[in-house]
Amino acid sequence: YNFLLIPVLFTLFACNQSQSALTNSTNSNEKGNSVLVVQGDTIPKVQKSEAEWKAELNDEEYYVLRKKGTERAFTGDLLENKKAGVYTCAGCGFPLFDASTKFESGTGWPSFWQPLNEQCIAEESDDALGMSRVEVLCARCGGHLGHVFPDGPKPTGLRYCINSVSLDFEEKE
C-alpha cells in the first residue's frame, strides 16, 4: 500500500514547494484573491495589467495564455518531452501537472490524465467555436492552458489537452 502514497506525497510536496517559491508577494485573505492549496495554505493570485503581461510574455505566450488562443498542433516544444518532473504555468510558475500523468494522445498537444491537484487549475465552460468544452486555466494567474475532455485513459478517464506554450518544465533531479 505504500506505493499508493507516493503520488499523494509528491502532490503535497510539489504544491508545498510552489508555495515557498511563490510567497514573495503578500498573502491576501480577500475572497477571490488567493488560491487555497491542499495543506490549507493560501497562495496569492497573480494580478497584472494587460500591459504588464504583454511586456513579460512573448507574442505566442501572450496570445495563448491571455487571449485564449491555441498553438498549432504538433509544434510545441514539450509535446515529446518524456523526462521526469513537473509542468508549471509559463505565466506565473505555478505547478500544474506531474510528468508521470502525461500520455500520448495523438492530438498534437501535451496531454495529461490529471493535474497535480484540483487547486492547481480552474475550469470554466467554453461555448466558443460552436461547441461546448471545458476550458482549463491556471488557478494562480488565470492563464489559458487548454481544455479537458472525457476521453482520456484510466484511472480518471480525462484528457487535459494543454498548449506547450502555456507550460514550462522543471526536470526532477
N, C-alpha and C positions, 0 to 999 in steps of 0.2 A: 504493500500500500504506500510505501514511501515514494515510489515513482509518481504517484498521483499528486503529491505535494509539490513537486518540482515546478510545474507551470504556475501554480498559485504563488509560491515563494518568489519566483522570478518576476511575476507581475507586480507583487508588492515591492520588491527591490527596485524594479525599473521606475515605478511611479515615485518611490521614495527618492531615488537618485534624481529624478526630474525635479522634484520639489526643491532639493538642495541647490540645484543649478538655477532654479527659477525664482528664488526668494530674494533676488537683488532689488526687486521693486516692493513697495509697501503692500501688505495684505489689506484687503478691503472686505468688510463684512456686509456691505450693502448687497441686497438681493440682485443677482444677475451680474455682479462684478467679479465673481470668483468661481473657481471650479473646485468641487468637493472631490477629493481623491479617496481611495479605499481606506486609508488609515484614519479618515475623518478630518484630515487637514485640508486647508483651502489653498489654492494657488491663484493669485490674481490673474484675471483675464487681461489679455493684451488689447489695448485700445489705442489706435493710431489713426491719424487723418489719412485720407487718400494720398495726399502729397508725401507723407512720410513713408507709406507703403511703396509708392512709386519710386522713391529715392533709394529704398533698401532692396527691392526685388528687381531682377532683370525683367525684360519685357514679357517673356513667356511665363515666368513665375507669377507676375502680376496678373496677366490675362487669366490664368487658371485659378490661382488662389483667391484673387479679389473680384474678378469679373465672372467667375463660374464657368470658365472655358474648359476645353478638353484638348490635350495634346494629341497629335496624330498617333494612331495605333502603331505598335512595333518600333517606335522611335525613342522611347525613354531609356535613359542610361541605367536604370535599376531593374528593368524587365528581366534580364538574365542573371541578376545577382543571386548567388547561392551561398553566400557567406553567412556565418552565424552572427547575430547582432540584433539591433533594434532600429526600426524605421521611425524617424521623427518628422515632425512638421517642418517643411522648408521655410515657413514664415516665422515660426517662433521657437523651434527646437523642442516642442512638447513630444514626448514619446507616444507613439500610436500603435505600432504593430511589432510583434516579435517575429524574427525571420523564420522561426520554426512553424509558423502558421501560414507561410507563403506557399502557394501551389501554382502549378502550370495550368492556366485556364484556357489557353489558346486564343484569348481575346485581344492580345496585344498590349495589355496593361498589367502591371503587377497586381496579383490577386491574393487575398488573404481570407481565411475562414473565420477569423475573429480578431477583434482589436485586443490590445493589452488588457484593457478592462472597459467597462461601459462608461466610465467617467472620462476616458481619453478622447472620445468622439461625441459629436452631437449629430442627430439625424433630423432632417426636415423633408416634408413632402415636396416633390418636384413634378409639376404637371406641364413643364415646358416641352416643346417639340412634339406635342400631340400624344404623349404617353405619360403614364403615371409611374414615377420611380421614387426611390428614397435616396435623397442626397446625403452624403457623409461629409461632415465638417470637423475641423479641429475644434475641440471643446475650449481650448485656451484662447485662440485668436480668431476663430470663426472662418478660417481659410477653407475654401472649397477643396476637397480631396478627391471626390469621385462619387460613386453610387454603390449601394448594396443591393444584391439580388438574391432571391431564394433558390438558386440553382447550384450551390456550392457543395463541397464534399462533406462527409461526416467528420466530426461529430455535430457540427452546427447546421449544416445544410445551407450555409450562407456563402456568398461570394462578394467580398468587398473589393470592388474594381476601382483601383486608385491610380491617379496620374503620377508617373515618376517624378515629374517636375514639382509636384506638391510635397515630395519626400526628400529627406536626407537620410543617410545611413551611418550608424555608429557600429563599427565592427567590434565584436566581442573579442577581448584579448585573451 
